[in-house]
């Protein structure tokens, strides 16, 4: 187990539980009452926020699980796996899942639109646009390469697909691409800013690209140690957190944008950062690393971490509670911890 960093306040653990396999993702229900824990193989668990009691145990996909998400407006989950199927599970007694096989290949990722009216599914070189009952609307593509990630615009009218040769923007009203953001490289992850003005990608090269949509300006940020696999916008769209190595770089995208500026560099991990996320309504940023450490930062105020929590092995996933007062952390061994944050007055 890693040891806490001297001089940094510890996060207080509320509870601990374990998964049977490597945790691919954690996700909170919209009301914050339950936590979805997605293992690489085996049953998918829904845990109570209060004490980690198992509310639901959902059969995993043959060959392995890859992605899952809560439905925005009803108590249900949608999952995707190596078997190429999507399963919609109503979380009600005796309810049966709806199963769909939209195309060929594994399900890389799935995302509900913010308004909950559409589900986007990345599968091989295509993206499927589905209704909430999993019936098809469009199949977008093929893209030049496998679609690595997808993200919705805040108004739910457009979706961006990250793949080889740059991101492609699709409109839900059309079967043809609305816009192609050409770049001669491979995008690994994509994030659309909350104000809808910027699309950011983390790349194989390793670089970060920022496309300012109103001005058609394309910026490239380099200097990362490794490929960039994690991005997170803060709630106001001012800050973009990125990871490509053992330090996180947080770019200020306000005013003229990050061109020619230096990012806030958050350097405490002694091995690569595996995941990061801003809070929903504040500027606290959580990072997890291969060094088995989780840190919480206030990037524009403090160059050092404010809070820390050691895990038994590499941090595989993290997720802020919808109320921002707690942070769920999962390690590669399957350990899941829920930690409480101090009051803001204790952090200043």
C-alpha angles and dihedrals in degrees: 000000000000119000126234120260113255115253095018120112115244122237111239115239115228097183144343132210139159140239124211094237145014110313110238095182147353122209133176123223112249091256093046095237096116141032124218113216114194116195124195090245136008134029121355111229133213110199132192114250090223101060111347093257111163109253096173136010111200122193113251126233120271108258094018146309121268111170143004140174141182117248107246101231109021133050097261142111132218119205137185132195152170090283091070095243133124117212126197111202119192106209094226131112113277092357115147124221125248110230126200134178103198098178145323125311137031123313105253099183143341130202133186116220112249091251091051094234098112139036120208118203125192112211123166108308095342141074120214121209110208139179120241090266088055094250112145128255105164139356107209120203154326092239120201090261143001113311104244099183143355135205136185128230112245091249092055092234099106140037129200122211120203115214144127114319094023141300123311122211119215130190118218089227094059141055091210127075115265095203139000118206099204120213128152097234145064122279114209102180136013135198128185114211116245091242091055095235103106138046115197127192134192110217144205093234086067103257143107120236124202121195113196100204101199093051098032087230119155118200127187124203118196137173098091120143096221140006113305111246105160133056132169132179121208117234095264096048090238098111130047116192117205136180130203106144136351095319129061119226116209115197124204105225097179124112111357091000132237098308110125093004133109121240127230103263114211107198119176106103116095093204135034122307109244102184141003139177140176120229116261097247106012139052098250111125126203122205130185126195147195085249088074092248130124120198135186117211140185096210103192094044108036130031091200127063118268099203137022142189126187120216130194095250140358116326106252101178143357135189133185116227111246088249091053093227095106138041127208116211130187128192128209090254091063098260114145122195131184112207131190123223122225119245114280090249089063091056099053 
